[in-house]
Amino acid sequence: MRIGVLTGGGDCPGLNAVIRAVVRKGVATYGHEFVGFRDGWRGPLEA
């Protein structure tokens, strides 16, 4: 499964740690693939 993680709003404490944990668990435990998007919601909508 390919997964993209999007967040809303600006930076917040701990956000990088949460994203890192989600990606590491998804890859190591479930074998998922993660993709990144540029420019927030505009990225996947215009891709």
PQR file of N, CA, C, O and H, with PARSE charges and radii, in Angstrom:
ATOM      1  N   MET A   1       0.845  -1.168   0.000 -0.4000 1.5000
ATOM      2  CA  MET A   1       0.000   0.000   0.000 -0.0000 2.0000
ATOM      3  C   MET A   1       0.894   1.235   0.000  0.5500 1.7000
ATOM      4  O   MET A   1       1.912   1.269   0.691 -0.5500 1.4000
ATOM      5  N   ARG A   2       0.517   2.238  -0.767 -0.4000 1.5000
ATOM      6  CA  ARG A   2       1.237   3.512  -0.774 -0.0000 2.0000
ATOM      7  C   ARG A   2       0.450   4.507   0.062  0.5500 1.7000
ATOM      8  O   ARG A   2      -0.763   4.651  -0.087 -0.5500 1.4000
ATOM      9  H   ARG A   2      -0.310   2.211  -1.329  0.4000 1.0000
ATOM     10  N   ILE A   3       1.171   5.194   0.949 -0.4000 1.5000
ATOM     11  CA  ILE A   3       0.530   6.109   1.887 -0.0000 2.0000
ATOM     12  C   ILE A   3       1.212   7.465   1.819  0.5500 1.7000
ATOM     13  O   ILE A   3       2.440   7.544   1.780 -0.5500 1.4000
ATOM     14  H   ILE A   3       2.157   5.077   1.071  0.4000 1.0000
ATOM     15  N   GLY A   4       0.425   8.524   1.804 -0.4000 1.5000
ATOM     16  CA  GLY A   4       0.924   9.888   1.908 -0.0000 2.0000
ATOM     17  C   GLY A   4       0.383  10.506   3.180  0.5500 1.7000
ATOM     18  O   GLY A   4      -0.811  10.403   3.460 -0.5500 1.4000
ATOM     19  H   GLY A   4      -0.573   8.459   1.835  0.4000 1.0000
ATOM     20  N   VAL A   5       1.239  11.142   3.948 -0.4000 1.5000
ATOM     21  CA  VAL A   5       0.823  11.763   5.204 -0.0000 2.0000
ATOM     22  C   VAL A   5       0.727  13.270   4.990  0.5500 1.7000
ATOM     23  O   VAL A   5       1.715  13.919   4.647 -0.5500 1.4000
ATOM     24  H   VAL A   5       2.210  11.225   3.721  0.4000 1.0000
ATOM     25  N   LEU A   6      -0.460  13.819   5.194 -0.4000 1.5000
ATOM     26  CA  LEU A   6      -0.673  15.257   5.076 -0.0000 2.0000
ATOM     27  C   LEU A   6      -1.060  15.809   6.434  0.5500 1.7000
ATOM     28  O   LEU A   6      -1.763  15.152   7.202 -0.5500 1.4000
ATOM     29  H   LEU A   6      -1.263  13.292   5.472  0.4000 1.0000
ATOM     30  N   THR A   7      -0.604  17.011   6.729 -0.4000 1.5000
ATOM     31  CA  THR A   7      -0.979  17.663   7.973 -0.0000 2.0000
ATOM     32  C   THR A   7      -1.641  18.996   7.638  0.5500 1.7000
ATOM     33  O   THR A   7      -1.417  19.550   6.563 -0.5500 1.4000
ATOM     34  H   THR A   7      -0.033  17.545   6.105  0.4000 1.0000
ATOM     35  N   GLY A   8      -2.437  19.498   8.540 -0.4000 1.5000
ATOM     36  CA  GLY A   8      -3.098  20.775   8.332 -0.0000 2.0000
ATOM     37  C   GLY A   8      -2.532  21.815   9.279  0.5500 1.7000
ATOM     38  O   GLY A   8      -2.141  21.494  10.401 -0.5500 1.4000
ATOM     39  H   GLY A   8      -2.619  19.047   9.413  0.4000 1.0000
ATOM     40  N   GLY A   9      -2.487  23.046   8.836 -0.4000 1.5000
ATOM     41  CA  GLY A   9      -1.978  24.113   9.685 -0.0000 2.0000
ATOM     42  C   GLY A   9      -0.466  24.225   9.619  0.5500 1.7000
ATOM     43  O   GLY A   9       0.169  23.732   8.686 -0.5500 1.4000
ATOM     44  H   GLY A   9      -2.804  23.308   7.925  0.4000 1.0000
ATOM     45  N   GLY A  10       0.092  24.872  10.608 -0.4000 1.5000
ATOM     46  CA  GLY A  10       1.525  25.116  10.631 -0.0000 2.0000
ATOM     47  C   GLY A  10       2.274  24.089  11.463  0.5500 1.7000
ATOM     48  O   GLY A  10       1.759  23.022  11.793 -0.5500 1.4000
ATOM     49  H   GLY A  10      -0.424  25.273  11.365  0.4000 1.0000
ATOM     50  N   ASP A  11       3.502  24.448  11.788 -0.4000 1.5000
ATOM     51  CA  ASP A  11       4.336  23.569  12.603 -0.0000 2.0000
ATOM     52  C   ASP A  11       3.766  23.452  14.013  0.5500 1.7000
ATOM     53  O   ASP A  11       3.134  24.376  14.524 -0.5500 1.4000
ATOM     54  H   ASP A  11       3.921  25.315  11.520  0.4000 1.0000
ATOM     55  N   CYS A  12       4.000  22.316  14.615 -0.4000 1.5000
ATOM     56  CA  CYS A  12       3.621  22.138  16.008 -0.0000 2.0000
ATOM     57  C   CYS A  12       4.650  21.222  16.674  0.5500 1.7000
ATOM     58  O   CYS A  12       5.267  20.397  15.999 -0.5500 1.4000
ATOM     59  H   CYS A  12       4.513  21.566  14.200  0.4000 1.0000
ATOM     60  N   PRO A  13       4.840  21.355  17.976 -0.5600 1.5000
ATOM     61  CA  PRO A  13       5.822  20.533  18.664  0.2800 2.0000
ATOM     62  C   PRO A  13       5.505  19.036  18.518  0.5500 1.7000
ATOM     63  O   PRO A  13       4.367  18.613  18.717 -0.5500 1.4000
ATOM     64  N   GLY A  14       6.492  18.273  18.180 -0.4000 1.5000
ATOM     65  CA  GLY A  14       6.337  16.833  18.098 -0.0000 2.0000
ATOM     66  C   GLY A  14       5.844  16.299  16.768  0.5500 1.7000
ATOM     67  O   GLY A  14       5.764  15.083  16.595 -0.5500 1.4000
ATOM     68  H   GLY A  14       7.417  18.617  18.018  0.4000 1.0000
ATOM     69  N   LEU A  15       5.507  17.172  15.815 -0.4000 1.5000
ATOM     70  CA  LEU A  15       4.959  16.709  14.541 -0.0000 2.0000
ATOM     71  C   LEU A  15       5.960  15.849  13.777  0.5500 1.7000
ATOM     72  O   LEU A  15       5.586  14.806  13.240 -0.5500 1.4000
ATOM     73  H   LEU A  15       5.572  18.160  15.956  0.4000 1.0000
ATOM     74  N   ASN A  16       7.216  16.264  13.718 -0.4000 1.5000
ATOM     75  CA  ASN A  16       8.215  15.465  13.009 -0.0000 2.0000
ATOM     76  C   ASN A  16       8.372  14.089  13.639  0.5500 1.7000
ATOM     77  O   ASN A  16       8.520  13.097  12.925 -0.5500 1.4000
ATOM     78  H   ASN A  16       7.519  17.111  14.154  0.4000 1.0000
ATOM     79  N   ALA A  17       8.341  14.015  14.963 -0.4000 1.5000
ATOM     80  CA  ALA A  17       8.472  12.729  15.651 -0.0000 2.0000
ATOM     81  C   ALA A  17       7.290  11.812  15.333  0.5500 1.7000
ATOM     82  O   ALA A  17       7.466  10.604  15.171 -0.5500 1.4000
ATOM     83  H   ALA A  17       8.221  14.821  15.543  0.4000 1.0000
ATOM     84  N   VAL A  18       6.101  12.377  15.245 -0.4000 1.5000
ATOM     85  CA  VAL A  18       4.907  11.577  14.932 -0.0000 2.0000
ATOM     86  C   VAL A  18       4.985  11.038  13.510  0.5500 1.7000
ATOM     87  O   VAL A  18       4.718   9.860  13.274 -0.5500 1.4000
ATOM     88  H   VAL A  18       5.958  13.358  15.376  0.4000 1.0000
ATOM     89  N   ILE A  19       5.350  11.892  12.567 -0.4000 1.5000
ATOM     90  CA  ILE A  19       5.461  11.451  11.177 -0.0000 2.0000
ATOM     91  C   ILE A  19       6.532  10.374  11.057  0.5500 1.7000
ATOM     92  O   ILE A  19       6.335   9.375  10.366 -0.5500 1.4000
ATOM     93  H   ILE A  19       5.568  12.849  12.758  0.4000 1.0000
ATOM     94  N   ARG A  20       7.650  10.570  11.718 -0.4000 1.5000
ATOM     95  CA  ARG A  20       8.734   9.582  11.685 -0.0000 2.0000
ATOM     96  C   ARG A  20       8.266   8.239  12.241  0.5500 1.7000
ATOM     97  O   ARG A  20       8.556   7.194  11.658 -0.5500 1.4000
ATOM     98  H   ARG A  20       7.810  11.382  12.280  0.4000 1.0000
ATOM     99  N   ALA A  21       7.555   8.256  13.348 -0.4000 1.5000
ATOM    100  CA  ALA A  21       7.072   7.020  13.956 -0.0000 2.0000
ATOM    101  C   ALA A  21       6.071   6.301  13.051  0.5500 1.7000
ATOM    102  O   ALA A  21       6.119   5.077  12.927 -0.5500 1.4000
ATOM    103  H   ALA A  21       7.319   9.105  13.822  0.4000 1.0000
ATOM    104  N   VAL A  22       5.176   7.043  12.425 -0.4000 1.5000
ATOM    105  CA  VAL A  22       4.185   6.441  11.525 -0.0000 2.0000
ATOM    106  C   VAL A  22       4.883   5.773  10.346  0.5500 1.7000
ATOM    107  O   VAL A  22       4.545   4.649   9.976 -0.5500 1.4000
ATOM    108  H   VAL A  22       5.138   8.037  12.526  0.4000 1.0000
ATOM    109  N   VAL A  23       5.851   6.462   9.760 -0.4000 1.5000
ATOM    110  CA  VAL A  23       6.559   5.910   8.605 -0.0000 2.0000
ATOM    111  C   VAL A  23       7.377   4.688   9.002  0.5500 1.7000
ATOM    112  O   VAL A  23       7.331   3.663   8.322 -0.5500 1.4000
ATOM    113  H   VAL A  23       6.125   7.375  10.061  0.4000 1.0000
ATOM    114  N   ARG A  24       8.121   4.788  10.094 -0.4000 1.5000
ATOM    115  CA  ARG A  24       8.950   3.652  10.520 -0.0000 2.0000
ATOM    116  C   ARG A  24       8.097   2.423  10.823  0.5500 1.7000
ATOM    117  O   ARG A  24       8.453   1.316  10.419 -0.5500 1.4000
ATOM    118  H   ARG A  24       8.159   5.620  10.647  0.4000 1.0000
ATOM    119  N   LYS A  25       6.991   2.594  11.519 -0.4000 1.5000
ATOM    120  CA  LYS A  25       6.113   1.470  11.849 -0.0000 2.0000
ATOM    121  C   LYS A  25       5.474   0.899  10.587  0.5500 1.7000
ATOM    122  O   LYS A  25       5.397  -0.319  10.422 -0.5500 1.4000
ATOM    123  H   LYS A  25       6.702   3.493  11.847  0.4000 1.0000
ATOM    124  N   GLY A  26       5.025   1.762   9.715 -0.4000 1.5000
ATOM    125  CA  GLY A  26       4.394   1.305   8.480 -0.0000 2.0000
ATOM    126  C   GLY A  26       5.332   0.520   7.590  0.5500 1.7000
ATOM    127  O   GLY A  26       4.933  -0.476   6.987 -0.5500 1.4000
ATOM    128  H   GLY A  26       5.088   2.751   9.850  0.4000 1.0000
ATOM    129  N   VAL A  27       6.584   0.963   7.503 -0.4000 1.5000
ATOM    130  CA  VAL A  27       7.572   0.280   6.666 -0.0000 2.0000
ATOM    131  C   VAL A  27       8.032  -1.017   7.317  0.5500 1.7000
ATOM    132  O   VAL A  27       8.008  -2.073   6.685 -0.5500 1.4000
ATOM    133  H   VAL A  27       6.908   1.772   7.993  0.4000 1.0000
ATOM    134  N   ALA A  28       8.452  -0.942   8.576 -0.4000 1.5000
ATOM    135  CA  ALA A  28       9.045  -2.102   9.252 -0.0000 2.0000
ATOM    136  C   ALA A  28       8.023  -3.201   9.549  0.5500 1.7000
ATOM    137  O   ALA A  28       8.321  -4.382   9.364 -0.5500 1.4000
ATOM    138  H   ALA A  28       8.472  -0.084   9.089  0.4000 1.0000
ATOM    139  N   THR A  29       6.847  -2.837   9.997 -0.4000 1.5000
ATOM    140  CA  THR A  29       5.871  -3.829  10.435 -0.0000 2.0000
ATOM    141  C   THR A  29       4.950  -4.297   9.313  0.5500 1.7000
ATOM    142  O   THR A  29       4.638  -5.484   9.214 -0.5500 1.4000
ATOM    143  H   THR A  29       6.606  -1.878  10.147  0.4000 1.0000
ATOM    144  N   TYR A  30       4.521  -3.369   8.477 -0.4000 1.5000
ATOM    145  CA  TYR A  30       3.504  -3.697   7.488 -0.0000 2.0000
ATOM    146  C   TYR A  30       4.002  -3.686   6.043  0.5500 1.7000
ATOM    147  O   TYR A  30       3.286  -4.124   5.142 -0.5500 1.4000
ATOM    148  H   TYR A  30       4.775  -2.405   8.558  0.4000 1.0000
ATOM    149  N   GLY A  31       5.218  -3.192   5.812 -0.4000 1.5000
ATOM    150  CA  GLY A  31       5.776  -3.169   4.463 -0.0000 2.0000
ATOM    151  C   GLY A  31       5.155  -2.134   3.547  0.5500 1.7000
ATOM    152  O   GLY A  31       5.231  -2.268   2.326 -0.5500 1.4000
ATOM    153  H   GLY A  31       5.799  -2.836   6.544  0.4000 1.0000
ATOM    154  N   HIS A  32       4.539  -1.103   4.114 -0.4000 1.5000
ATOM    155  CA  HIS A  32       3.923  -0.046   3.304 -0.0000 2.0000
ATOM    156  C   HIS A  32       4.992   0.851   2.692  0.5500 1.7000
ATOM    157  O   HIS A  32       6.129   0.895   3.162 -0.5500 1.4000
ATOM    158  H   HIS A  32       4.476  -0.995   5.106  0.4000 1.0000
ATOM    159  N   GLU A  33       4.613   1.559   1.646 -0.4000 1.5000
ATOM    160  CA  GLU A  33       5.483   2.534   0.985 -0.0000 2.0000
ATOM    161  C   GLU A  33       4.893   3.921   1.241  0.5500 1.7000
ATOM    162  O   GLU A  33       3.681   4.111   1.137 -0.5500 1.4000
ATOM    163  H   GLU A  33       3.690   1.524   1.263  0.4000 1.0000
ATOM    164  N   PHE A  34       5.739   4.878   1.571 -0.4000 1.5000
ATOM    165  CA  PHE A  34       5.265   6.230   1.854 -0.0000 2.0000
ATOM    166  C   PHE A  34       5.751   7.186   0.783  0.5500 1.7000
ATOM    167  O   PHE A  34       6.872   7.061   0.291 -0.5500 1.4000
ATOM    168  H   PHE A  34       6.723   4.724   1.655  0.4000 1.0000
ATOM    169  N   VAL A  35       4.916   8.132   0.424 -0.4000 1.5000
ATOM    170  CA  VAL A  35       5.256   9.148  -0.564 -0.0000 2.0000
ATOM    171  C   VAL A  35       5.094  10.521   0.068  0.5500 1.7000
ATOM    172  O   VAL A  35       4.311  10.701   1.001 -0.5500 1.4000
ATOM    173  H   VAL A  35       4.005   8.234   0.823  0.4000 1.0000
ATOM    174  N   GLY A  36       5.830  11.470  -0.443 -0.4000 1.5000
ATOM    175  CA  GLY A  36       5.750  12.838   0.062 -0.0000 2.0000
ATOM    176  C   GLY A  36       5.078  13.752  -0.943  0.5500 1.7000
ATOM    177  O   GLY A  36       5.132  13.511  -2.149 -0.5500 1.4000
ATOM    178  H   GLY A  36       6.466  11.324  -1.202  0.4000 1.0000
ATOM    179  N   PHE A  37       4.448  14.796  -0.448 -0.4000 1.5000
ATOM    180  CA  PHE A  37       3.792  15.791  -1.288 -0.0000 2.0000
ATOM    181  C   PHE A  37       4.365  17.162  -0.970  0.5500 1.7000
ATOM    182  O   PHE A  37       4.650  17.469   0.187 -0.5500 1.4000
ATOM    183  H   PHE A  37       4.404  14.992   0.532  0.4000 1.0000
ATOM    184  N   ARG A  38       4.529  17.971  -1.981 -0.4000 1.5000
ATOM    185  CA  ARG A  38       4.964  19.351  -1.781 -0.0000 2.0000
ATOM    186  C   ARG A  38       3.752  20.273  -1.771  0.5500 1.7000
ATOM    187  O   ARG A  38       2.732  19.982  -2.397 -0.5500 1.4000
ATOM    188  H   ARG A  38       4.297  17.722  -2.922  0.4000 1.0000
ATOM    189  N   ASP A  39       3.870  21.357  -1.073 -0.4000 1.5000
ATOM    190  CA  ASP A  39       2.843  22.413  -1.048 -0.0000 2.0000
ATOM    191  C   ASP A  39       1.529  21.984  -0.397  0.5500 1.7000
ATOM    192  O   ASP A  39       0.458  22.407  -0.830 -0.5500 1.4000
ATOM    193  H   ASP A  39       4.698  21.593  -0.564  0.4000 1.0000
ATOM    194  N   GLY A  40       1.604  21.158   0.629 -0.4000 1.5000
ATOM    195  CA  GLY A  40       0.406  20.783   1.377 -0.0000 2.0000
ATOM    196  C   GLY A  40      -0.635  20.095   0.516  0.5500 1.7000
ATOM    197  O   GLY A  40      -0.303  19.228  -0.293 -0.5500 1.4000
ATOM    198  H   GLY A  40       2.474  20.814   0.981  0.4000 1.0000
ATOM    199  N   TRP A  41      -1.902  20.478   0.687 -0.4000 1.5000
ATOM    200  CA  TRP A  41      -2.996  19.839  -0.067 -0.0000 2.0000
ATOM    201  C   TRP A  41      -2.920  20.130  -1.555  0.5500 1.7000
ATOM    202  O   TRP A  41      -3.458  19.370  -2.360 -0.5500 1.4000
ATOM    203  H   TRP A  41      -2.172  21.182   1.344  0.4000 1.0000
ATOM    204  N   ARG A  42      -2.268  21.203  -1.928 -0.4000 1.5000
ATOM    205  CA  ARG A  42      -2.141  21.539  -3.353 -0.0000 2.0000
ATOM    206  C   ARG A  42      -1.361  20.448  -4.095  0.5500 1.7000
ATOM    207  O   ARG A  42      -1.640  20.171  -5.262 -0.5500 1.4000
ATOM    208  H   ARG A  42      -1.831  21.821  -1.274  0.4000 1.0000
ATOM    209  N   GLY A  43      -0.387  19.831  -3.425 -0.4000 1.5000
ATOM    210  CA  GLY A  43       0.440  18.799  -4.047 -0.0000 2.0000
ATOM    211  C   GLY A  43      -0.347  17.646  -4.626  0.5500 1.7000
ATOM    212  O   GLY A  43      -0.265  17.402  -5.830 -0.5500 1.4000
ATOM    213  H   GLY A  43      -0.160  20.056  -2.478  0.4000 1.0000
ATOM    214  N   PRO A  44      -1.114  16.921  -3.812 -0.5600 1.5000
ATOM    215  CA  PRO A  44      -1.860  15.781  -4.386  0.2800 2.0000
ATOM    216  C   PRO A  44      -3.025  16.210  -5.287  0.5500 1.7000
ATOM    217  O   PRO A  44      -3.411  15.466  -6.189 -0.5500 1.4000
ATOM    218  N   LEU A  45      -3.581  17.386  -5.054 -0.4000 1.5000
ATOM    219  CA  LEU A  45      -4.710  17.815  -5.902 -0.0000 2.0000
ATOM    220  C   LEU A  45      -4.262  18.170  -7.294  0.5500 1.7000
ATOM    221  O   LEU A  45      -5.015  17.965  -8.246 -0.5500 1.4000
ATOM    222  H   LEU A  45      -3.267  17.990  -4.322  0.4000 1.0000
ATOM    223  N   GLU A  46      -3.063  18.697  -7.451 -0.4000 1.5000
ATOM    224  CA  GLU A  46      -2.587  19.106  -8.777 -0.0000 2.0000
ATOM    225  C   GLU A  46      -1.685  18.061  -9.426  0.5500 1.7000
ATOM    226  O   GLU A  46      -1.244  18.249 -10.560 -0.5500 1.4000
ATOM    227  H   GLU A  46      -2.452  18.864  -6.678  0.4000 1.0000
ATOM    228  N   ALA A  47      -1.408  16.971  -8.730 -0.4000 1.5000
ATOM    229  CA  ALA A  47      -0.505  15.941  -9.284 -0.0000 2.0000
ATOM    230  C   ALA A  47      -1.174  15.129 -10.349  0.5500 1.7000
ATOM    231  O   ALA A  47      -0.559  14.225 -10.915 -0.5500 1.4000
ATOM    232  H   ALA A  47      -1.767  16.819  -7.809  0.4000 1.0000
TER
END
